[in-house]
Amino acid sequence: MRNVPSRRIASPAATPMRNVLVTGASRGVGLAVAQRLAGAGYRVLALARKDSEARVNAAASAPDGAFAFVPFDLDGTEGIP
């Protein structure tokens, strides 16, 4: 994997949005985005079809209450309340 420069994520104090929803957060780019946002102080609701060990590690390393994972498949609408 090549080294990609990091971009700054605005802190929640600098923006009115404090809660974010990230889809595809079980691995790859979705997981990386969810981790970066949680680390920057956002409360992240991470959605993915599959649970993963990486997701468990991300949740464990995030500040308390900053990362919540919900297994959910966006392919269907029957699970939406």
C-alpha positions as CSV (number, residue, x, y, z in Angstrom):
1,M,0.0,0.0,0.0
2,R,1.5,3.3,-0.9
3,N,1.7,6.2,1.5
4,V,-1.1,8.7,0.8
5,P,-0.9,12.2,2.3
6,S,-3.3,12.8,5.1
7,R,-5.9,15.5,4.8
8,R,-7.2,17.4,7.8
9,I,-10.7,16.9,9.0
10,A,-12.3,20.0,10.5
11,S,-13.0,19.6,14.2
12,P,-16.7,19.5,15.3
13,A,-16.2,22.9,17.0
14,A,-15.4,24.4,13.6
15,T,-18.5,23.0,11.9
16,P,-22.2,22.8,12.9
17,M,-22.4,19.0,12.1
18,R,-21.3,16.8,15.0
19,N,-22.9,13.5,14.0
20,V,-22.0,11.6,10.9
21,L,-23.3,8.4,9.2
22,V,-20.7,6.3,7.3
23,T,-21.7,3.4,5.1
24,G,-19.5,0.6,4.1
25,A,-17.7,0.9,7.4
26,S,-16.6,-2.7,8.0
27,R,-13.4,-2.4,6.0
28,G,-11.4,-0.3,3.6
29,V,-12.2,3.3,2.9
30,G,-15.4,3.3,4.9
31,L,-13.7,2.0,8.0
32,A,-10.8,4.5,7.6
33,V,-13.2,7.4,7.2
34,A,-15.2,6.3,10.3
35,Q,-12.0,6.0,12.3
36,R,-10.7,9.4,11.2
37,L,-13.9,11.2,12.0
38,A,-14.3,9.5,15.4
39,G,-10.7,10.5,16.2
40,A,-11.4,14.1,15.2
41,G,-14.3,14.3,17.7
42,Y,-17.3,13.4,15.6
43,R,-19.9,10.9,16.8
44,V,-20.0,8.2,14.1
45,L,-22.8,5.9,13.2
46,A,-21.1,3.2,11.1
47,L,-23.2,1.0,8.8
48,A,-22.0,-2.1,7.1
49,R,-23.5,-5.4,6.0
50,K,-20.9,-7.5,7.8
51,D,-19.3,-7.2,11.2
52,S,-15.5,-7.4,11.2
53,E,-12.6,-7.6,13.6
54,A,-11.3,-4.3,12.2
55,R,-14.6,-2.6,13.1
56,V,-14.4,-4.0,16.7
57,N,-10.8,-2.6,17.0
58,A,-12.0,0.8,15.6
59,A,-14.8,1.0,18.1
60,A,-12.4,0.0,21.0
61,S,-9.9,2.7,20.0
62,A,-12.4,5.5,19.6
63,P,-13.3,7.8,22.5
64,D,-16.4,6.6,24.6
65,G,-19.6,7.2,22.7
66,A,-17.8,8.3,19.5
67,F,-18.3,5.2,17.4
68,A,-21.4,3.0,17.1
69,F,-21.7,0.2,14.6
70,V,-25.0,-1.0,13.1
71,P,-25.0,-4.1,10.9
72,F,-27.4,-3.0,8.1
73,D,-27.8,-3.8,4.4
74,L,-28.8,-0.8,2.4
75,D,-30.0,-3.0,-0.4
76,G,-33.5,-3.4,1.1
77,T,-35.8,-1.0,2.9
78,E,-37.6,-3.4,5.2
79,G,-35.1,-2.9,8.0
80,I,-35.6,0.9,8.1
81,P,-37.7,2.0,11.1
